[in-house]
Amino acid sequence: MKAVVQRSKQASVTVGGNVTGSIDSGLVVLLGVTHDDTETDAAYLAGKIANLRIFEDENDKMNLSVKDANGSILSISQFTLYGDCRKGRRPNFMKAAKPDEANVLYEKFNAFLQDEDLNVQTGVFGAMMDVQLTNDGPVTLIIDSKE
């Protein structure tokens, strides 16, 4: 399981002209699921993301987690994180999990974040989404449950 985590000042996701998720300060998480991912991967990533110390404290040091900063999470499913661009000009998405399997783990991931007492907003799994955010810093990290 792979996540791109972006610290943001505000973010929203729109599907078909309707806002399905919106946050103020917090994290935007783009989550990709591959074939051999399990609930253990979802729990690991959720715990890691919820407790990453990437928000500034009163001394402008990155010492606070999204929980400490009273931030929220905007979680977006993103199968293209498993796009293989090494050959040709069109990405190969064979490493991405099948949609029904990926959706189950995406929902588990979101539930694990909620278990961390976080406000979690989401897009719509499998839909074409417009995501807007103001990246704060910018701070962007890539986390892989297998590494």
C-alpha positions as CSV (number, residue, x, y, z in Angstrom):
1,M,0.0,0.0,0.0
2,K,1.3,3.4,-1.0
3,A,0.4,6.9,0.1
4,V,1.3,10.3,-1.0
5,V,0.8,12.6,2.0
6,Q,0.5,16.4,1.6
7,R,0.2,18.8,4.4
8,S,-2.5,21.3,3.4
9,K,-4.1,24.6,4.6
10,Q,-7.4,23.6,2.9
11,A,-8.5,20.9,0.5
12,S,-11.7,19.6,-1.2
13,V,-12.8,16.9,-3.6
14,T,-15.6,17.3,-6.1
15,V,-17.4,14.6,-8.0
16,G,-19.9,15.5,-10.7
17,G,-20.0,19.1,-9.5
18,N,-20.8,18.1,-5.9
19,V,-18.3,18.5,-3.0
20,T,-17.9,15.1,-1.4
21,G,-15.2,16.0,1.1
22,S,-13.6,19.2,2.4
23,I,-11.1,20.0,5.1
24,D,-9.4,23.0,6.5
25,S,-5.9,22.4,8.0
26,G,-4.7,18.8,7.8
27,L,-3.5,16.2,5.4
28,V,-4.5,15.1,1.9
29,V,-3.7,11.4,1.5
30,L,-3.7,9.8,-2.0
31,L,-3.9,6.1,-1.4
32,G,-2.9,3.3,-3.8
33,V,-3.6,-0.4,-3.1
34,T,-1.7,-3.3,-4.7
35,H,-2.5,-7.0,-5.0
36,D,-0.8,-8.3,-1.9
37,D,-1.9,-5.6,0.5
38,T,-3.8,-6.6,3.6
39,E,-5.6,-5.1,6.5
40,T,-2.2,-5.0,8.3
41,D,-0.9,-2.7,5.6
42,A,-3.9,-0.4,6.0
43,A,-3.5,-0.3,9.8
44,Y,0.2,0.4,9.5
45,L,-0.2,3.3,7.1
46,A,-3.1,4.8,9.1
47,G,-1.1,4.7,12.3
48,K,2.0,6.1,10.6
49,I,0.1,9.0,8.9
50,A,-2.0,9.8,12.0
51,N,1.2,10.2,14.1
52,L,3.7,11.7,11.6
53,R,5.2,14.8,13.2
54,I,5.0,17.2,10.3
55,F,3.2,20.2,11.7
56,E,5.0,23.1,13.3
57,D,4.9,23.7,17.1
58,E,5.2,27.1,18.8
59,N,9.0,27.1,17.9
60,D,8.4,26.4,14.2
61,K,9.8,22.9,14.5
62,M,8.0,19.9,12.9
63,N,7.0,18.3,16.2
64,L,3.2,17.9,15.9
65,S,1.1,15.2,14.3
66,V,-2.1,15.9,12.5
67,K,-3.9,14.8,15.7
68,D,-1.8,17.2,17.9
69,A,-2.6,20.0,15.4
70,N,-6.4,19.2,15.5
71,G,-6.2,18.7,11.7
72,S,-8.4,16.6,9.5
73,I,-7.7,14.1,6.7
74,L,-8.9,14.2,3.1
75,S,-8.5,10.6,1.8
76,I,-8.6,9.9,-1.9
77,S,-8.2,6.6,-3.6
78,Q,-5.5,6.7,-6.3
79,F,-4.8,3.5,-8.2
80,T,-2.4,5.4,-10.5
81,L,0.2,5.3,-7.7
82,Y,0.9,1.8,-9.0
83,G,1.4,2.9,-12.6
84,D,4.5,1.5,-14.1
85,C,6.1,3.9,-16.5
86,R,9.3,2.1,-17.3
87,K,8.3,0.8,-20.7
88,G,6.7,2.7,-23.5
89,R,4.7,5.8,-23.1
90,R,1.5,4.5,-21.6
91,P,1.6,3.5,-17.9
92,N,0.9,-0.1,-17.0
93,F,-1.5,-0.5,-14.0
94,M,-1.1,-4.3,-13.5
95,K,0.3,-3.7,-10.0
96,A,-2.9,-1.9,-8.9
97,A,-5.4,-4.1,-7.0
98,K,-8.7,-4.9,-8.6
99,P,-11.3,-2.3,-7.7
100,D,-13.4,-4.5,-5.4
101,E,-10.4,-5.6,-3.4
102,A,-8.9,-2.1,-3.3
103,N,-12.1,-0.5,-2.1
104,V,-12.4,-2.8,0.9
105,L,-8.8,-1.9,2.0
106,Y,-9.4,1.8,1.2
107,E,-12.5,1.7,3.5
108,K,-10.5,-0.1,6.2
109,F,-7.7,2.5,6.0
110,N,-10.3,5.3,6.5
111,A,-11.8,3.4,9.4
112,F,-8.4,3.0,11.0
113,L,-7.8,6.8,10.7
114,Q,-11.2,7.4,12.3
115,D,-10.2,5.0,15.1
116,E,-7.3,7.5,15.7
117,D,-10.0,10.1,16.5
118,L,-9.5,12.0,13.2
119,N,-12.1,13.7,11.1
120,V,-11.8,11.8,7.7
121,Q,-13.4,13.2,4.6
122,T,-13.3,11.2,1.3
123,G,-13.8,11.3,-2.4
124,V,-15.9,8.6,-4.2
125,F,-14.0,5.4,-4.9
126,G,-13.5,4.8,-8.6
127,A,-15.0,8.1,-9.6
128,M,-13.5,10.9,-11.7
129,M,-12.6,13.5,-9.0
130,D,-11.4,17.0,-9.0
131,V,-9.1,17.5,-6.0
132,Q,-8.1,21.0,-4.9
133,L,-5.6,21.8,-2.2
134,T,-3.3,24.5,-0.9
135,N,-0.1,22.6,0.0
136,D,1.3,24.0,3.2
137,G,5.1,24.3,3.2
138,P,5.1,22.5,0.8
139,V,5.3,19.3,2.7
140,T,4.8,16.1,0.6
141,L,5.9,12.6,1.6
142,I,5.6,9.2,0.0
143,I,5.0,6.3,2.4
144,D,5.0,2.6,1.3
145,S,3.8,-0.1,3.8
146,K,6.3,-2.5,2.2
147,E,9.4,-0.3,2.7
